Amino acid sequence: MMSHRVVNDMNMNSEIVIVIVDDDPFQLRLLSQQLPTIGYHNIFAFDDGQIAINHLRVKNSDNCILILDLDMQHDRGFDFLKNLGDISFRDLYFRFAQTTSI
């Protein structure tokens, strides 16, 4: 189980922070590798929703984009959103993701 992986942690206060929460290792790897190619470098990827929540509590950023899998096996995306309620953000943007296996 991957607790979290930092692709690049450069000057978090001046750049957008992207947090990816997905239990699919392929999706985590794909997004973590592709986002830097379009200029995003502060990327934190989690396959465990609770660890991601704990990270967001400690490393709260003014500008954060959250990419969230709503259909994770162990951590439901909507439960994750409920837990976000007690964390205050100035700007938090969501991108919901759901994939299916063949």
C-alpha positions in Angstrom: 0.0 0.0 0.0 1.3 3.4 -1.0 0.9 5.9 1.8 1.9 8.9 -0.3 4.4 9.9 -2.8 5.7 13.4 -3.5 6.6 13.9 -7.1 8.2 17.3 -6.4 7.9 19.5 -3.4 9.2 22.9 -4.7 8.1 26.1 -2.8 4.6 25.0 -1.9 3.5 28.5 -0.8 3.9 30.0 -4.3 2.5 27.2 -6.5 -0.6 25.2 -6.9 -0.6 22.0 -4.9 -2.3 19.0 -6.5 -3.5 16.1 -4.3 -4.5 12.9 -6.0 -6.6 10.3 -4.1 -7.1 7.0 -6.0 -6.8 3.4 -5.1 -5.7 2.4 -8.6 -1.9 2.4 -8.9 -2.0 2.9 -12.6 -4.1 6.1 -12.3 -1.8 7.4 -9.5 1.3 6.8 -11.6 -0.3 8.2 -14.8 -1.4 11.5 -13.2 1.8 11.8 -11.2 3.9 11.5 -14.3 1.8 13.5 -16.7 0.9 16.6 -14.6 4.6 17.8 -14.4 4.7 17.8 -18.2 2.1 20.6 -18.2 3.8 22.6 -15.5 2.4 21.2 -12.2 5.2 20.2 -9.8 3.7 20.0 -6.3 1.9 16.7 -6.6 1.0 14.5 -3.7 -0.5 11.1 -4.6 -2.4 8.8 -2.1 -4.1 5.5 -2.4 -5.5 5.8 1.1 -8.1 8.5 1.8 -7.4 8.8 5.5 -3.7 9.4 4.9 -4.6 12.0 2.3 -7.0 13.7 4.9 -4.2 13.7 7.5 -1.8 15.2 4.9 -4.3 18.0 4.0 -4.7 18.8 7.7 -1.0 19.2 8.2 0.0 20.7 4.8 -3.0 22.9 4.2 -2.3 25.1 1.1 -4.0 28.2 -0.1 -4.3 26.9 -3.6 -5.1 23.2 -3.9 -6.6 21.0 -6.6 -8.0 17.7 -5.4 -8.3 14.9 -7.9 -10.5 12.3 -6.2 -11.7 8.8 -7.2 -15.3 8.5 -6.0 -15.4 4.8 -6.3 -12.4 3.5 -4.2 -12.8 0.1 -2.7 -11.9 0.9 0.9 -12.4 4.6 1.1 -15.5 5.9 -0.6 -15.0 9.3 -2.3 -18.1 10.8 -0.7 -16.9 9.8 2.8 -13.6 11.5 2.0 -15.5 14.6 1.1 -17.3 14.5 4.4 -14.0 14.4 6.2 -12.8 17.4 4.3 -15.4 19.6 6.0 -13.3 20.4 9.0 -10.3 21.6 7.0 -10.5 25.2 5.8 -9.1 26.2 2.4 -9.0 29.5 0.8 -9.2 27.9 -2.7 -9.9 24.2 -3.2 -10.9 22.9 -6.6 -12.2 19.4 -7.2 -11.9 17.0 -10.1 -13.8 13.8 -9.6 -12.6 10.7 -11.3 -14.2 7.3 -11.8 -12.8 4.5 -13.9 -13.9 1.0 -14.6 -11.9 -2.2 -15.1 -12.4 -4.4 -18.0 
